[in-house]
Amino acid sequence: MFGINGPEFFLLLIIGVLVIGPQRLPEYTQKLANLVKEVRRMASGAREQIKEEVGIDIDDVDWKKYDPRQYDPRRIIKEALLDDESKPVSAGAPAAVAAVSGAAAGAAGIAAAQRPARAVQSLPPGEAAPFDTEAT
């Protein structure tokens, strides 16, 4: 607890009793007990408020799933780049979903075929690129 072992805690307790004195010791122990009770009450109130607002029990949350240290940006980018766009529809999917996704892929292919080729225009050698002073 706070990096204090048994003998250190006992020494601090004796010093505290000597500094506070036997007359005021009951008063300060009562204040400490009230402080601990208040902190516990506030913690349980916060737990209940979170439970009401979020709708889940905090003990049921898998906090390891939300740990940012588990995410490797290189792995995420690699998976995103190597991810195949034309993944097959799973066997458990209804035939209507497969038909709709096939029709959407066919429509996308037709739209891509009807799209005009993009013409790239380059400036003649020595001509400066246009500059818009209002855009900056």
C-alpha positions, 0 to 999 in steps of 0.5 A: 500500500503506497510502497510502505511496508509494515515497520514503516507504517508502524513508525508513522502511526507512532509519530502520528500519535505523538504529534496529534496527542492522546486528547485529539486522537479520537477526534482525528480517527473519527474524521478519518473514518468519516472521510473513508465512508464518504469516499466509498459512498461517492465511489459507489454513487459514481459506479451506479451513475455510470451503470445507469447512463451506459446501461452495462455493468462495469465488471462485465466489460472486457477492458483488455479489448479497449487497451490501446497497446494491443493495436499495432499500426503496421499490422492494421495497415498491412491487413487493410492493404492486403484485404481482398475487395472481392471477398466471397459471400459466406455460405450462411448468407441468404441468396438474396444478399448474394444476388444484391451484392453481385448486382451491385458489383455488376453495376459498378463494373458497368459504371466504370466502363461508361466513365470517360477516360481522365485526361491529364493536362500538363503545362508547357515547359517554362509556364508557371502554375496558376496561383489563386491568392484568395484560396490561401 
